Each structure stands twice: as structure tokens, then as C-alpha cells.
Amino acid sequence: MPPAAAVLALILTCTPAVALDFFTLWQRPELPFNLAEGQWADYRRQALSEGRRTDDLVRIQCLGRDAEGHWILEVVPLVETAPGRLELVPGEGLRLQLTDAVESRSGGIVDAVAEVRLWRDGEVRVLDRREWRRDPLVTASFSGEFAPDVVEERDPTVRVIGARELSCRQLVFAAADTQTAELPGSRMVQMATQEVSAAVHPDIPLLGLAYASERIRAESRLEPPSDRLPTPPPSVRVEILECLGFGSDAQPALGPVRGADD
């Protein structure tokens, strides 16, 4: 690959890596933190990029603490067996052990992870840090935190979840980033903007997320322009996280909690 093309490929991979997940806004003090044994919340996740759409259903639930004092969370795929009826996918999911750092909301969320256990087809194994950073189910659950440049509160909004009508705070977090790379005879400039909108209510477990959407736009330009190295068209990615239900009667979906019942 020519050097200029290699640099171009490198800079095009430098769009914001953080995808919308349960912990994207974990460090934000504007959001409530609500973690207690038995809590669960079901979400629909959607991603739209370059005309393609992905859609999945997932439950996140808290099983309290294990014998070592770690918080235990499960993230389990769901299937819609009838309109509005969601069921756990048996033998699939992951179980997270989190240290007390999760309560203080300090540092990175990945630093609070003591252990990740992954269930596939009913088989379980412990992932080392390199493995769980690459696993799609794990990274879709906590890919990283978002550090916005601007935080804006808007008028409250009403969300209906199940039979409950919730008056939610509405917040918008925005950030912009510019990166450059020197090419032979020119310079490549990439500009990316990221905006996360969230409707939150303190009764909803974890971060109170009733609804969240993220929009990432990236575009590049050459200074000065060059016919030999055309720039790619702007790219836009939209992700949505919508709460479908929540409660406080969660039961282990992936077997007994280690150190507590086994």
C-alpha cells in the first residue's frame, strides 16, 4: 500500500470508538446511579450505518454481591416470542464481576471489571482481558465512556414503559474532535462530532436510561485538495437504546452465583 494511502486508512479508523451502551454515560453526574440486588431492565438496541440496520434485545440485571463482595451483573440476550413478550435466550449471555469502583464512578468502567464469564450454547468460560475486549457481546455492553465538551438540559419528556408513564429529564451531551495526518504534499484533516441524547428517570436501574440515542458523523478533507487522493464521503452512524421494561425481581439466568450458592 502506498504511504499516503496507508496514512489515509489509518486516520479513517480514528473515528470515535465509543459505541452507545449501558455504560457510555456512566461517569456523568447528571445521571442517577441506581444499583441494587434484583433490579433488571430490558432494552432494544438499534444501530444504523451506511444503510444497514442491526437490531437486538437484551436484559441487564443485578444479582447483588458475591461472597467476595463483587457486584454481579448479567447481560442476557432476549427473543420476542410474541408481540410485547420477551424471553431470555437459554444458555447465552455474560456475567460480570465489578469491584466497588463501579459505585464511586471513578476511573474507567473497564478498570472496575474483575472478571467476565461468557456463556455460549450453554458452555461457560472465563475470558481474559484481551478476549473480552474483542468479544462483540461484551463490547456492546461496555465499550467505553463518553467525555462530552457540552452538556445541555432540555425540557422534560414523557416516556411510557410498560404500564408506567414516566416524566424524564432530557439531556444532550456533545463533543467534537479533529485529527490530522501529514501526507506527501498535503495534509488530511478528519472532523468527527458525537452527540448523545438521553431521557432518564431515577426508578430505572443502573443509570436511569429510559431512552438514549447517539449520532456520530465523520468527514475528511485534504489541504490542499488533490485529484490523486480523493476523500471518502461523510459517514453517519446512529445508535438507539430504548428501555422496554424494568423491575426488581431478577433471578440468575446463567446458573448460581459463584461463591454464593455453589
C-alpha positions in Angstrom: 0.0 0.0 0.0 1.4 3.4 -0.9 2.4 5.5 2.1 -0.2 8.1 1.5 -2.9 5.5 1.2 -1.7 3.8 4.4 -1.9 7.1 6.3 -5.4 7.7 4.9 -6.5 4.2 6.0 -5.1 4.9 9.5 -6.8 8.2 10.0 -10.2 6.8 8.8 -10.1 4.3 11.6 -9.7 7.1 14.2 -13.4 8.0 14.4 -14.8 7.9 18.0 -14.5 4.2 19.1 -17.1 4.5 21.8 -20.5 3.0 20.9 -23.7 3.5 22.7 -24.0 1.0 25.6 -25.2 0.7 29.2 -22.1 2.4 30.5 -21.4 5.1 27.9 -22.6 7.8 30.3 -21.5 6.0 33.4 -19.3 8.9 34.7 -21.8 11.6 34.1 -23.1 13.1 37.4 -26.2 14.3 35.7 -27.5 10.7 35.5 -28.8 8.8 38.6 -26.9 5.8 39.7 -29.3 3.0 40.9 -27.7 -0.4 41.6 -29.4 -2.9 43.9 -29.9 -6.6 44.1 -32.8 -7.9 42.0 -33.0 -5.0 39.6 -33.4 -5.6 35.9 -34.1 -3.7 32.7 -34.9 -4.8 29.2 -33.6 -2.8 26.2 -33.9 -2.8 22.4 -30.7 -1.7 20.8 -30.6 -0.5 17.2 -27.7 0.7 15.0 -28.0 2.3 11.6 -24.9 2.9 9.5 -24.4 3.2 5.7 -27.9 2.0 5.0 -27.6 -1.1 7.2 -29.6 -1.7 10.4 -29.0 -4.1 13.3 -31.5 -4.7 16.0 -31.3 -6.8 19.1 -32.9 -7.2 22.5 -31.0 -7.6 25.8 -31.6 -7.7 29.6 -29.2 -6.3 32.1 -29.7 -7.3 35.7 -28.1 -7.1 39.1 -27.7 -10.2 41.3 -26.3 -8.3 44.3 -22.8 -9.2 45.6 -20.9 -12.5 45.6 -19.0 -13.9 48.6 -16.0 -11.7 47.7 -18.0 -8.6 47.7 -18.1 -8.0 44.0 -21.2 -6.7 42.3 -22.6 -9.3 39.9 -24.3 -8.2 36.7 -25.7 -10.4 33.9 -26.3 -9.3 30.3 -28.5 -11.8 28.6 -29.9 -11.8 25.0 -33.7 -11.8 24.7 -36.1 -13.0 22.0 -39.5 -11.7 21.2 -41.7 -14.8 21.1 -45.0 -12.8 20.6 -45.7 -9.1 20.3 -44.5 -7.5 23.5 -43.5 -10.8 25.0 -39.8 -11.2 25.7 -38.0 -14.3 26.9 -34.4 -15.0 27.9 -32.3 -16.9 25.4 -31.2 -20.0 27.4 -27.5 -20.7 27.7 -26.4 -17.4 26.3 -25.0 -14.2 27.9 -22.3 -12.9 30.1 -21.8 -12.4 33.8 -19.7 -9.5 35.1 -17.9 -9.2 38.4 -17.5 -5.5 39.2 -15.4 -4.0 42.1 -16.6 -1.2 44.4 -15.1 1.3 41.8 -18.4 1.0 40.0 -20.2 2.7 42.9 -17.8 5.6 43.0 -18.0 6.0 39.2 -14.3 6.8 39.2 -11.7 5.8 36.6 -12.7 3.8 33.5 -15.5 1.2 33.7 -13.2 -1.5 32.3 -11.0 -0.9 35.3 -13.9 -1.9 37.6 -14.3 -5.3 35.9 -12.8 -8.1 38.0 -14.0 -11.0 35.8 -16.1 -11.7 32.7 -17.7 -15.1 32.3 -19.2 -15.9 28.9 -22.0 -18.4 28.1 -22.3 -19.7 24.5 -24.5 -22.7 23.7 -24.7 -23.5 27.4 -20.9 -23.7 27.8 -19.2 -21.2 30.1 -15.6 -19.9 30.2 -13.8 -17.1 31.8 -12.4 -14.6 29.4 -9.1 -12.9 29.9 -8.9 -9.2 29.4 -7.7 -9.4 25.8 -10.5 -11.8 24.9 -13.4 -9.9 26.4 -12.2 -6.6 24.9 -12.7 -8.3 21.5 -15.9 -10.2 22.2 -18.9 -8.5 20.5 -21.4 -9.1 23.3 -19.0 -7.8 25.9 -18.0 -4.7 23.9 -21.6 -4.0 23.1 -22.3 -3.8 26.8 -19.5 -1.5 27.8 -17.3 -0.2 25.0 -16.2 2.9 27.0 -17.2 6.2 28.5 -18.0 9.4 26.6 -16.4 12.7 27.7 -18.6 15.5 26.2 -17.5 19.0 25.6 -21.0 20.4 26.1 -23.9 19.2 28.4 -27.3 20.7 27.8 -30.6 20.0 29.7 -33.8 20.3 27.8 -37.5 20.3 28.7 -38.7 17.1 30.4 -40.1 14.4 28.2 -42.7 11.7 28.9 -41.8 8.0 28.2 -44.3 5.2 28.5 -42.6 1.9 29.6 -44.9 -1.0 30.1 -47.9 0.4 32.0 -45.9 3.2 33.5 -45.8 6.8 32.3 -42.6 8.4 33.4 -41.6 12.1 33.3 -38.0 12.0 32.4 -35.1 14.5 32.4 -33.8 15.1 29.0 -30.1 15.7 28.5 -27.9 16.2 25.5 -24.1 15.6 25.5 -21.9 16.7 22.6 -18.3 16.5 21.6 -16.2 17.3 18.6 -12.8 16.0 17.6 -10.3 16.9 14.9 -7.3 14.8 13.8 -4.7 15.4 11.2 -2.1 13.4 9.3 0.7 14.8 7.2 0.8 13.3 3.6 3.3 14.0 0.8 2.4 17.5 -0.4 -0.8 17.8 1.6 -2.5 17.2 4.9 -5.5 15.1 5.7 -7.9 16.5 8.3 -10.7 14.4 9.8 -13.5 16.0 11.8 -15.9 14.0 14.0 -18.9 15.0 16.0 -20.6 12.9 18.6 -23.9 13.7 20.3 -25.8 11.6 22.8 -29.3 12.4 23.9 -30.7 10.7 27.0 -34.1 10.6 28.7 -33.6 9.4 32.3 -35.7 8.5 35.3 -34.3 7.5 38.7 -36.6 4.5 39.0 -34.9 2.7 36.1 -32.0 0.5 37.2 -28.3 1.3 36.6 -28.2 4.8 35.0 -31.9 5.5 34.7 -31.9 5.3 30.9 -35.4 5.3 29.5 -34.1 6.2 26.1 -30.8 7.2 24.6 -29.6 7.9 21.1 -26.1 8.6 19.7 -25.2 10.2 16.4 -21.6 10.2 15.1 -20.7 12.0 12.0 -17.2 11.9 10.5 -15.9 13.7 7.4 -12.4 14.3 5.9 -10.8 16.9 3.7 -7.4 17.3 2.1 -5.5 20.6 2.4 -4.9 21.4 -0.4 -7.3 19.2 -2.3 -5.8 16.5 -4.6 -7.2 14.6 -7.5 -4.8 11.7 -6.8 -6.2 11.0 -3.4 -10.0 11.5 -3.2 -11.5 11.8 0.2 -14.3 9.4 1.3 -17.9 10.7 1.7 -19.1 11.7 5.1 -20.2 8.8 7.3 -23.0 8.9 9.8 -23.8 6.3 12.5 -26.9 6.3 14.7 -27.4 4.0 17.7 -30.5 3.8 19.9 -31.1 2.3 23.3 -34.7 2.0 24.4 -36.0 0.6 27.7 -38.9 -1.8 27.2 -39.4 -2.7 30.8 -37.8 -2.9 34.3 -38.4 -4.4 37.7 -36.8 -5.6 40.9 -37.3 -9.4 41.0 -34.3 -10.6 38.9 -33.2 -14.2 39.2 -29.9 -15.6 37.9 -30.2 -16.6 34.3 -26.8 -18.2 33.9 -26.8 -20.5 37.0 -25.9 -20.0 40.6 -23.6 -17.1 41.5 -20.2 -18.4 42.2 -19.2 -18.2 45.9 -22.8 -17.6 47.0 -24.7 -20.7 46.0 -22.1 -23.0 44.6 
